[in-house]
């Protein structure tokens, strides 16, 4: 049994974009015509699909020190083996390489997480210049996803705060090598 291929592909596309439609509807319901979503590690093929579906999309790529990211991922994602951390580092590096290539053809703003924390004013000014959002309240930076007690009751976290996991010497060596390979040191 072979369905009509165009109809089948349209259904796949609709399913892939259903989450974005939900975000848009929610944003509009609270009076936010300009909206965004945070999705760490968005696979390249979904970024391409997003751009095709919403060609005016702008991507803000927030890069965080890989060591901090890996420690956080150990807690949130349960990376329990050195091999899992090494795979995480390889995926992180692949994403950085993809975004470098993709940014040459699409509107992408690179922000370093550490710059956002150290110099929020200039970093948010760059963000404001890139996005059509107007003034931004610096208080927005006080909200931490990992410290939101509501997560304890809903999504993934069994408690309001998940402490980052420590890295073994081998994992730290992998993080250091990956950071060096990324050129983001």
C-alpha positions as CSV (number, residue, x, y, z in Angstrom):
1,X,0.0,0.0,0.0
2,X,1.5,3.3,-1.1
3,X,-0.2,6.5,-0.2
4,X,-0.2,9.6,-2.4
5,X,3.4,10.8,-1.8
6,X,2.6,14.5,-1.8
7,X,-0.2,14.1,0.7
8,X,2.0,11.9,2.9
9,X,4.8,14.5,2.9
10,X,2.4,17.3,3.6
11,X,1.1,15.4,6.7
12,X,4.7,14.8,7.9
13,X,5.4,18.5,7.5
14,X,2.3,19.5,9.3
15,X,3.2,17.2,12.2
16,X,6.8,18.6,12.3
17,X,5.5,22.1,12.6
18,X,2.6,21.5,15.0
19,X,4.6,22.6,18.0
20,X,5.5,25.9,16.3
21,X,1.8,26.5,15.5
22,X,1.0,26.0,19.2
23,X,3.7,28.4,20.2
24,X,2.4,31.0,17.8
25,X,-1.2,30.6,19.0
26,X,-0.1,31.0,22.6
27,X,2.0,34.0,21.9
28,X,-0.9,35.7,20.0
29,X,-3.3,34.8,22.9
30,X,-1.1,36.9,25.3
31,X,-0.6,39.8,22.9
32,X,2.9,38.9,21.6
33,X,3.0,39.0,17.8
34,X,6.8,38.6,17.9
35,X,7.8,35.4,19.7
36,X,10.5,32.9,19.9
37,X,11.3,29.5,21.3
38,X,14.3,28.0,23.1
39,X,15.3,24.7,21.7
40,X,18.9,23.6,22.5
41,X,20.4,21.3,20.0
42,X,17.8,21.8,17.3
43,X,18.7,19.3,14.6
44,X,19.9,20.9,11.3
45,X,17.1,19.4,9.2
46,X,14.5,21.0,11.5
47,X,16.2,24.4,11.2
48,X,16.0,24.0,7.4
49,X,12.3,23.0,7.7
50,X,11.7,26.0,10.0
51,X,13.2,28.4,7.5
52,X,11.2,26.9,4.7
53,X,7.9,27.2,6.7
54,X,8.7,30.6,8.2
55,X,11.2,32.3,5.8
56,X,11.4,35.5,7.9
57,X,12.6,33.5,10.9
58,X,15.7,34.9,12.7
59,X,17.8,32.5,14.7
60,X,19.6,33.6,17.9
61,X,22.3,31.0,18.5
62,X,23.4,31.1,22.1
63,X,26.7,29.4,22.6
64,X,27.7,28.4,26.1
65,X,31.0,27.1,27.4
66,X,30.9,23.4,26.6
67,X,32.2,22.4,30.0
68,X,29.2,24.2,31.7
69,X,26.9,22.8,29.1
70,X,28.1,19.2,29.6
71,X,27.9,19.4,33.4
72,X,24.3,20.7,33.0
73,X,23.5,18.0,30.5
74,X,24.8,15.3,32.8
75,X,22.1,16.4,35.3
76,X,19.2,17.2,32.9
77,X,19.8,14.5,30.3
78,X,21.3,11.8,32.6
79,X,24.5,11.4,30.6
80,X,25.8,8.7,32.9
81,X,28.8,7.3,30.9
82,X,31.9,8.9,29.5
83,X,30.9,7.7,26.1
84,X,27.6,9.6,26.4
85,X,29.5,12.8,27.3
86,X,31.8,12.2,24.3
87,X,28.8,11.8,22.0
88,X,27.3,15.0,23.5
89,X,30.5,16.9,22.8
90,X,30.6,15.5,19.2
91,X,27.0,16.6,18.7
92,X,27.7,20.1,20.1
93,X,30.7,20.5,17.7
94,X,28.6,19.4,14.8
95,X,25.9,22.0,15.7
96,X,28.5,24.7,15.9
97,X,29.9,23.7,12.5
98,X,26.5,23.6,11.0
99,X,25.5,27.0,12.4
100,X,28.7,28.6,11.0
101,X,27.8,27.3,7.6
102,X,24.1,28.1,7.9
103,X,24.7,31.6,9.2
104,X,26.3,32.5,5.9
105,X,23.0,32.1,4.2
106,X,20.4,33.0,6.9
107,X,19.9,35.7,9.5
108,X,21.7,34.3,12.6
109,X,22.9,36.2,15.7
110,X,25.6,34.5,17.7
111,X,25.5,35.3,21.4
112,X,27.9,33.9,24.0
113,X,26.1,32.9,27.2
114,X,29.0,34.2,29.2
115,X,28.8,37.6,27.5
116,X,25.1,37.8,28.3
117,X,25.9,37.2,32.0
118,X,29.0,39.5,32.2
119,X,27.6,42.3,30.0
120,X,23.9,42.0,29.7
121,X,23.3,45.6,28.5
122,X,25.4,45.5,25.3
123,X,24.4,41.9,24.7
124,X,20.7,42.7,24.9
125,X,21.3,45.8,22.7
126,X,22.8,43.5,20.0
127,X,19.8,41.2,20.4
128,X,17.4,44.2,20.2
129,X,19.1,45.4,17.0
130,X,18.8,42.0,15.5
131,X,15.2,41.3,16.4
132,X,12.1,43.5,16.0
133,X,11.3,43.5,19.7
134,X,11.9,47.1,21.0
135,X,13.1,47.7,24.5
136,X,13.9,44.7,26.7
137,X,13.6,44.4,30.4
138,X,16.9,43.3,32.0
139,X,14.8,41.5,34.7
140,X,14.2,38.8,32.1
141,X,17.8,37.6,32.7
142,X,16.9,36.7,36.3
143,X,14.7,33.8,35.2
144,X,16.6,30.5,35.1
145,X,14.9,27.5,33.6
146,X,16.8,25.2,36.0
147,X,15.6,27.2,39.0
148,X,11.9,27.4,38.1
149,X,10.0,25.5,40.8
150,X,7.1,24.8,38.3
151,X,9.4,22.4,36.5
152,X,9.4,20.2,39.6
153,X,5.7,19.7,39.3
154,X,5.4,19.3,35.5
155,X,8.1,18.5,33.1
156,X,11.4,16.7,33.8
157,X,12.9,17.9,37.0
158,X,12.2,15.9,40.2
159,X,13.1,19.0,42.3
160,X,13.3,22.7,41.7
161,X,17.1,22.7,41.0
162,X,19.2,20.1,39.4
163,X,22.9,20.6,40.3
164,X,25.3,20.2,37.3
165,X,27.1,16.9,37.3
166,X,30.9,16.8,37.7
167,X,33.1,15.8,34.8
168,X,35.6,13.0,35.0
169,X,39.2,13.7,33.8
170,X,38.4,11.9,30.5
171,X,35.2,13.9,30.0
172,X,37.0,17.2,30.7
173,X,39.7,16.2,28.2
174,X,37.0,15.6,25.6
175,X,35.4,19.0,26.5
176,X,38.8,20.8,26.2
177,X,39.6,19.1,22.8
178,X,36.1,19.9,21.5
179,X,36.3,23.5,22.5
180,X,39.7,23.8,20.9
181,X,38.4,22.2,17.7
182,X,35.4,24.7,17.7
183,X,37.6,27.8,17.7
184,X,35.4,29.3,20.4
185,X,37.9,29.4,23.2
